[in-house]
């Protein structure tokens, strides 16, 4: 069962990330990579994994203040092994510390076989959400 992010994020929808858990400083998301998310080696592209980790961490930060938006201030990513295509990847994020305006978060991506693929830490800023412009065709 996929949860609602609480906001529409077109890029997240395009990539197919689904929110599974979202509360008390923790978030879990699923990502089923498609062939267009792969690099020339046939594994998930590092940029797709970084985007997934970014969204997982932002979700963990927002889980304690869902009405707020978050923007990424900085992010460090370590790749431990290739993320195989064709199976669901699971991202777990955890809020480590927060101030009034900043969230310090970590996340990891686990392959279907239970082995870690990548991990990241990041700093996010809480921002007041404003109405987004309506996309036109």
C-alpha positions in Angstrom: 0.0 0.0 0.0 1.4 3.4 -1.0 0.7 6.5 1.1 0.1 10.0 -0.1 3.0 12.4 0.0 0.6 15.1 1.0 1.8 17.2 -1.9 2.1 16.7 -5.6 5.8 16.2 -6.7 5.7 15.7 -10.5 9.3 14.4 -10.7 8.7 11.9 -7.9 5.6 10.7 -9.7 7.5 10.4 -12.9 10.2 8.2 -11.3 7.5 6.1 -9.6 8.6 6.4 -6.0 6.0 5.2 -3.5 5.7 6.2 0.2 5.2 3.3 2.5 5.9 4.7 6.0 5.9 8.4 7.1 5.9 9.2 10.8 7.9 10.3 13.9 11.1 11.2 12.0 11.1 8.0 9.8 10.2 7.3 6.2 10.3 4.3 4.0 9.9 4.5 0.2 9.9 2.0 -2.6 11.5 2.5 -6.1 10.9 0.0 -8.9 13.6 1.1 -11.4 12.7 0.8 -15.1 15.2 0.3 -17.9 15.4 4.1 -18.5 16.8 4.5 -14.9 19.8 2.4 -15.7 23.3 3.3 -16.8 25.4 1.6 -19.6 26.2 -1.3 -17.2 22.6 -2.2 -16.8 22.3 -1.2 -13.2 20.5 1.7 -11.6 22.2 5.0 -12.5 23.8 6.8 -9.5 21.8 9.9 -10.2 18.6 8.0 -9.9 19.8 6.5 -6.6 20.8 10.0 -5.3 17.4 11.4 -6.2 15.7 8.5 -4.4 17.9 9.1 -1.3 17.2 12.8 -1.4 13.4 12.1 -1.5 13.7 9.5 1.3 15.6 11.9 3.5 13.2 14.8 2.8 10.3 12.6 3.6 11.8 11.6 7.0 12.4 15.3 7.7 8.8 16.2 6.8 7.3 13.4 8.8 7.6 15.4 12.0 6.1 18.5 10.3 4.1 17.4 7.3 2.7 20.9 6.5 6.2 22.2 5.8 8.2 21.9 2.7 11.9 21.0 2.8 14.7 21.9 0.5 18.1 20.2 0.3 21.0 22.2 1.7 23.7 19.6 1.3 23.9 15.8 0.7 26.7 13.3 0.8 26.3 9.9 -0.8 28.3 6.7 -0.7 27.7 3.9 -3.2 28.5 0.5 -1.8 27.4 -1.9 -4.6 25.4 -1.6 -7.8 21.7 -1.4 -7.4 20.2 -4.1 -9.6 17.4 -3.2 -12.0 14.2 -5.2 -12.2 13.4 -5.5 -8.5 12.0 -3.0 -5.9 14.6 -1.0 -4.0 13.7 0.0 -0.5 14.8 3.3 1.0 14.8 3.9 4.8 15.3 7.5 6.1 15.7 8.7 9.7 15.7 12.2 11.1 18.8 12.4 13.4 18.4 16.0 14.7 16.4 19.1 14.0 16.4 22.7 14.9 13.7 25.3 14.2 14.8 25.5 10.6 17.1 22.6 9.8 16.9 18.8 9.7 19.8 16.5 9.8 18.9 13.2 8.1 20.3 9.9 7.0 19.0 7.3 4.5 20.0 4.0 3.0 18.9 2.0 -0.1 18.5 -1.8 0.2 18.3 -4.2 -2.7 15.7 -7.0 -2.9 18.3 -9.5 -1.6 18.7 -7.4 1.6 22.1 -6.0 0.8 22.8 -2.3 1.0 23.5 -0.4 -2.2 23.9 3.2 -1.1 23.7 5.5 1.9 23.5 9.3 2.3 23.4 12.0 4.9 21.9 15.4 4.3 20.9 18.7 5.7 17.5 20.1 4.8 15.8 23.4 5.5 12.2 23.6 6.5 10.3 26.2 4.4 6.8 27.5 4.2 4.9 25.9 1.4 3.6 28.3 -1.2 1.1 27.4 -3.9 2.9 26.0 -6.9 2.1 27.2 -10.4 -0.3 24.9 -12.3 1.6 23.3 -15.2 0.3 24.0 -18.6 0.6 21.9 -21.7 
